[in-house]
Amino acid sequence: MRAVLLAAGEGKRLWPYFKRPKPLVPLLGLPLIERNILSLRECGINDFIIVTGCYAGEIQNHLGNGEKLGVIIKYLHNADWKLGNGASAYTFHKEYRQNEKFILMMSDHIFELDLIRSFISKAKDIKEDELLLAADRRIEEVYDLQECTKIKCRGDLAIELGKGLEDFNAVDCGLFIGTGALLEALSKSIAGGAYALTDAVNLMAKQGKVKLHFIEHSWVDVDDYESYKQAEKLLLKSLVPPKDGIISRLINRKVSLRITKLLAPTRVTPNQITFLSFLTAAASAVSFAIASPLVGGLLAQFTSMLDGVDGEIARLKFLKSKFGEIFDSILDRYGDFLILTGMAYSWYSTTGHIAALFVGAAALAGAPMSMLFKEKYRNVYGQPFISEVNDGVMRYFAANRDVRLFIIMLGGIFNLLPAALILLAVITHLQTFYRLYNARKLP
């Protein structure tokens, strides 16, 4: 399918804050329209029609032909953009291909990626005379309900839409899968002097032709500064993966997301952050080795926090790469090796106990096992291993990297390096054996 993005309006309410066209307002490092293009690209959409109006030149100069984003962009200009978004949407009839289904999206709406994926998957169920509209029936969770277009629906069919509806049970999210029937409805409504997209949708709704897809993820219509800040919160919250360990979820993300928010507008890349995290791990190892356990422990925990930032930036700015994933995994293992070696060296150099070498070796052997098991599990079973789900009661004794580095931090703060190393050796191997025992029962 092709995607049609409406970017014709003036965007008065955001102009005082950013002094640029609303589609080009940066949100955590990417302009609104660019974020939507990249989100759709992630869902397999590579062909775009941008309908411009008030700021045609600025938008076209910024996006170009789409090559820098890895997509194809063509522009349609609506000289009558002031009439309403229906007039802008109808401009697409100049490029419409017979029997084509297309995605229609507002350039200033922000959606979680899984929402768009789920919505696009329903395109195959839409007939040539129908329209699919993303709708949110979680009324109590909708941001700025007063400004939203309400929907009165029966089952999965829209009966009527309008901002002023008092009897409604869902909200329009501004995301459509259209057909030629929508363009015909737009033509009729415009001929009758009704220029809003909602007017055309209502014509189809009266015929029972507007199907609803009820979404389960978050979205925001970025219309003013307050909704802009809400979109920031939505995107940052969406960066937290379900596989997060307990320390990452309760402690690390509270810091890493703040760092990500600061770095997002810059040109810092995920791989650069990965390398910085490794350097922090190396500094932690040196601190332990020269008998500065407090500094070593704090640097180890900061390493853990930075370890989340590279992935957050990659997901936030669509910079994920296969090399980046490998690079991160390898440097994490080297970082763990250096920190544990520094701890064992510190213990041995201050006491001369041979036990420091054996315990250090056991901790070193156990450190990569959690990652190794998860990677092998994903390759063999074709699904991610999520500790909160798959580890059962052992999730409370997790030995994931965030937990290991937290234990190292405590060992450094309280100068209990032997105890920390012993605990790390025990829990890493205990977790591995427990996972192996459970894996034998799987088909």
N, C-alpha and C positions, 0 to 999 in steps of 0.2 A: 504493500500500500504506500501511497504518498501521504504526506502530512501537510495540512494547510494551517499556518500560524497567522493569527490576526495581530497586526502590529501597527494599526493605523491611527490610534487615538492620540490625544494630547498629553494625558497624564499630568494634569495640573497639580494634584495634591502632593506628588513626590518631587516635582521640579524644585521647590525652594530648598530642599535638602541635598540634592545631587547635581542640579544644574545640567541635566542631560535628559534625553528622551527616556521614557519609562522602560521600554524594552532593553535599553542599554545600561540601566541602573545596576551596579555590581552588587551581587549578593554572595558573600563569602567567597570572593575571588572570581566569580563568573557573572557576566551580565544575565539578566533574567531570561531573555530570549535564547541566549547561547546555552544556558543551563537546560532549557526545555528541548532544544535541538539535540544536545548530547544525551539527554535522558531517552529520547525517542530512538536515537542511534543505538543505544544500549539494548533496545527492544527490537532491533533489526530494521528500523526505518532509516532509509538513506536518501530519500528523494523528497525535497521540501519546496513548497510554494509559500513565500512570505508576502502577505498583503500589507502594503504600506499606505501611508496617508500623510499625516502631519509632518513626520520626520523621515521621509523616504530616503533622502540623500545620506543622512547620518547613518541610518541602519544599513543601507546597502554598502556604504564605505567600510563599515566595521566588519560585516559578515562576508563581503565579497561573494564569490561563487560557491563558497562552502568548502573549498579544497583544504583549508587549514583545519577544518573540523572533521574532515574525512567524509563529507556528504556532498550532495548536489543541491544547490539552491537556485531557484528562479523567483523573480519578483513580479508582482502585479500591483500596480498603483491604483488606488481608489481616490479620485479627485473629490468625490462627494463623501469623504470620511466623516464629516460633521453630521451627516444625516443619522448615522447609527451603525452599530456593529453588523446588523443584517445586510446593509448595503455593502460593507466590506466583505462579508462572507460570500455574497452573491458575485463579487468580482471573480471568484474562482471559476464561474461558468465559462469564462474565456479559455480555460485550460482543461476543463473537465473532459474525461474520456468516457465514452458510452459504457454503461454498466459497471463503472468503477466505484469501488468503496474507498473512502478516504477518511483520514483522521482530521478532525477540526479541533483546534486548541487555541485558547487565548494565550498570548505570549507572556502575560503577567500573572498567570496562575502557577503555583508551585505544587508539585505532587511528589509523594514518595515513589521511588522507582517501581516497587512491587505493585503499586496501584495501577500504574500505566501498563505494566506487563499483564496483569490480570484482565484489564479492560480490553487490550488489543486481542487477547486470546478469544474473546467473544465475537470477533468480527465475522467469523465463519457462519454464525447463527443468524445473521441479519439478512433479510430478503431485500430485493432491489427497490421495493417501495417503502422501506422502513428506515428508521433512525434509531441509533443506540445512544443513550445519554448516561453518563456517569452520575449517580445520585447518592447522596448521603442521608440515610434515615436516622442517624445517631444525632438527633436534633440538639440534645443537650451538650454535645461535644463540638458543634459547629462554631467556628470563630466568627464573630461579628455577624450573627444571624440576621440582624436587621437589614444589612446591606445585601444579603443573598437573595437570589431568585428562588422562590419557594415552589414546591411541586405538590399538587394533590394527585395521589396515585392510588390505583387499585391493583394489588398484586404487583406485577412487574411492568404495568402499563401506566404511562402518564395520562392524566385526565385533563389537567390544566396547570399552567405555569404563570408566575407573576411575582414581582417583588412585594406587591401589596396584598397577596393572598392571606386571608386569616385562617382559612380551613386548609391546612397542609400537613403532610406527614413525611416529607423529604425535602432535600435541597439540591439544586442544580450545581454541579461541580465545574461546569465550563469545559467539559471534555466530551467530544462526540465522535461517533463513526457514522459518517454521512453517505448518502447515495444520491443518485440523480433526483430522487423524490424531494430531498431537502432543497435543492436548487430550484425545483419547480415551485415549492411552497414559498421560497424567498421571492421568486418572481411575482407570485400572486400578491403577497403581502406588501411588497414595494409598490406594485401597481395600485394598491388600495391606500397608499400613503402611510403604511406602517413599516418603519425602517429598522426595528429591533429584531435581532435573531430570535428572541422569544416569541415574537408575533408569528413567524413562520413555523416555529416548533408547535405553537398552539394550533395552527391549522392542521398539522399532521396528527396532533394529539386527539383532535375531535374525530378523526377517522380511525383511531385506535392503532396508529402506526409508530408511536414513540415508545420503544422499549427502554427499560431502565436496567442498568447494571449497578447494584448496590455495592458501594466500595467498603473496604475494611481497613484502609490505611488513611494517613493524614494528608491534608491538602490545605492551601491557603490562597485566597485571592489577594494579591499584593496591590492594594488600592491606595494606601496611605502609609505614613511612617509607622504607625502602630502595627499594621498588618505586615509591614516589612520586617519589623523586629520579631513578630510571631513566626514568620517564615524562617528566619535565622534559627530560632529555637527548634522548629520542626526538623530542619536539615541536620542540625547538630545531634538531636536526639536519635535521628535515623541512622547515625554512624555507629551506634553501639550494637555489635553483632550478638546474636543469641548464644553463641559459644563462649562468651566472656567468662573468665574465671571469677571467683568471688571477690578477690582483691581488686581486680580490674574494675569490676562493676561497682564496688562500694567506695573505692579510694581513687584508683588511677584515673578513671574516666573524668572524674571531677576536675582534675588538673589538665589531663591531656586535651580535653575538649576546649578548654580555655586557651591552651597553647595553639591548637589548631585554628581557633577563631582569629588569633593574632597573626598567624602565618599565612592564612588563606589568601589575603590580598597580595601577598608577595610572590616572587618567582621561585621560592624555595621548593625543591622537588621532594617527593617521597624518598628517593634513594639518598639524597643528601641528609635527610633526617635519620634514615637508617644508619648511615655512616657516623653521624653525630652521636647516636645512641651507642654505637660500638666504642667510640672514643671515650664516652662517659664510663662505659664498663671497664675499659682499660685503665682509666684514671682511678676507678674504684679498686681495681686489682693492685695498682701501685700503692695506693693508700693503705690497704691491708698489709702489703708486704713490708712497708716502712713503719709498721706499728702505729697507724692512725686509724683504728677500727671505726671510730665515730664517723669520720669523713668517708671512709670506705663504705659503710653501711648506708649513709645518706645518698651517696652517689649511686649505689646499686639500686636503691628505690627510684631515684630520678631516671636511671636507665630504663626501668620498668615502665615508667610513665611515658618517656619518649618513645618507647617501643610501640605504643599505641598510636602516636601521632602520625607516623608514616602511613599507616593503613587508613587513618581518618582522612588525611589529605588526599590520598589516592582515590578513595571512594567519593569524597566531596567534589573533587575537580576532574573526575573521570580520567585519572592518570594511572590506573591499574595496569600492570604489565606482568607477563610471566617471568621476565628476568627479575623484576622488582620483588616478586614473591620469593624466588630462589635466593636472591641477594640478602633479603631480610632474614630468611631462615639460617643461612650459612653464617652471617655475622652474629646472629643471636647465639649460635652454638660456640663460636669463637669467644664471644663476650663472656658467656657462662664459664668456659674453660679458664679464661684468664682470672676471673673473680675467684673461683674455687681454688685455683692454684695459688693465688695471692693469700687466701685465708689459710690454706694448709701450710704454706711456707712460713707465715707469721707464727702459727702454732708451733711448728717444728723448731724454728729459729729461736724462739723464746724459752722452750722447754726441753728440746732435744728428744722428745718422746717419739719412738718409732711408730706409735699408734697414729700419729698425725699423718704419716704417709699412707697407711692402709685406709684410714677413714677418708682421707682426701681422695684417694683413688676410687673408693666405693661411691663417693658423692659425684665424682667426675663421670663415672660409668652410668650412674642413674640419671644424670641431668638431661641428656637428650632423649630419654626413653618415652616421655610423654608425647613429644612432638613426633618421634619416629612411629609410635603406635598409631597416633591419629592419622598420619599420612598414609600408613599402610592400610588402615581401616577404610579410609576414603577410597583408596585404589581398589581394594578387594570387594567392598560392599557397595560402592557407588554412592555413598552418602556420608555427610560429615559426622564425626564423632563429637557429641556434645556432652560434656562432663555432667551438667545438671540433669541430663536425661539418662545417659548411658551408664554412669558410674554408681547409681544407687546410693547406698549409705556412704560409700567411699568418697562421694563428692564433698563430704565434710572434712576429708583428710586429703584433699587434692594436692597434687604435686606439680601443677602447671607452673609455667615460668613466673607468672605474677606472684604466686604463692611462694615459690622458692626464693625469689628476690626479696620478698617481704620478710621471710625468715632470716635472710642474710642481713637485711637492715636491722632487725631486732638484735641479731648476734653482734653486729657492730656497735650499736648504741649502748648495749649493756656489757660489751666486751666479753662475750661468751662464745667465742669462735669455735671451740671444741664442741660445745653443745649444739651449735647451729649446724656444724658439719655432720655430726652424728645423726641429728634429726633429718637432715636432707638425704643422707645415705639410706636411712630406714624408709622414709615415706616414698621416695622415688621408686625403690625396688618393690615395696609393698604394693604400690599402685599398679606397677607393671604386671606383677604376678596375679593380682586380682583381675585386671583386664584380660590377661591371657586365659585365666580360668573361665571367665564369662564368655570369651570369644569362642571357646570350643563348643559351646551350646548353639551357636548361631549356624544357620544353614549355609 
